[in-house]
Amino acid sequence: MVRRPLPTPAEAAEILARKRTRPARRPPPPAGRALTKYIKELDARFGQGPGALQARWREIVGPEIARRTEPVKLGKPRNGAGAALEIRVAGAAAAIVQHQSAEILARVNLFLGSGAVERLRIVQGPLRPRPEAPAKTPRRRLPPLDAAAEAELAASLAHAPDTALKAALTALGRGVLRRQGPQ
C-alpha cells in the first residue's frame, strides 16, 4: 500500500476551489401533502362529508328539524376520535334543537357510520335561503257527469241511508265515473 502525503492547507483550498460539491439533498415532502389531492378526489367520490349532509339533511333529521337548522361544517379532531358537527339554528329554535341533540346525533351517525360524530355544536344565526320547490301544476278539472250517469249513480245509492256516508259515496262515484270518461 502506497502512502500518500496529505495536502497542505493551500493545496486543499485549491482542490476545493476546482471541485464543486453536491448540494445537500432535500428531504422528501410530507406524505400528507403529496396525498392531499388524491384524498380529496376519493372523498368527493366516496366520502360522506358535510356536502353529503347538506344535500340530504332533510332526509336525515326530518322536515321539522331541517326547516329550522342546516349543517355548517364537520370538524375532524386530530386524535382520531369522532367528529364535531356544527349546525346553524334559526333563532329561538336552538333550545328545541339542543333538547333533540341526542336524536339528531343518532340520525347523523346512522347516515355517516357508527361513531362518526360525537358532539353537536349549535350556533344561532340566519339560515341560507333554500331553493323553492317547483310550483305544482294546477289540477285539471274533469268535466261534470252527464245526466244519464248521474241518474245511474243515484239509483245505485238509493237504498243507502241519507248520512255523511251516502254523500261520500256519491262524491267517490262521481270521481270514478269522471275518470273513466264516456263509455
PyMOL commands that set and color helices and strands:
alter all, ss='L'
color gray80, all
select helices_A, chain A and resi 9-18+31-46+50-55+57-61+63-68+91-99+101-112+147-156+164-180
alter helices_A, ss='H'
color red, helices_A
select strands_A, chain A and resi 69-75+83-89+117-124
alter strands_A, ss='S'
color yellow, strands_A
deselect
rebuild
show_as cartoon
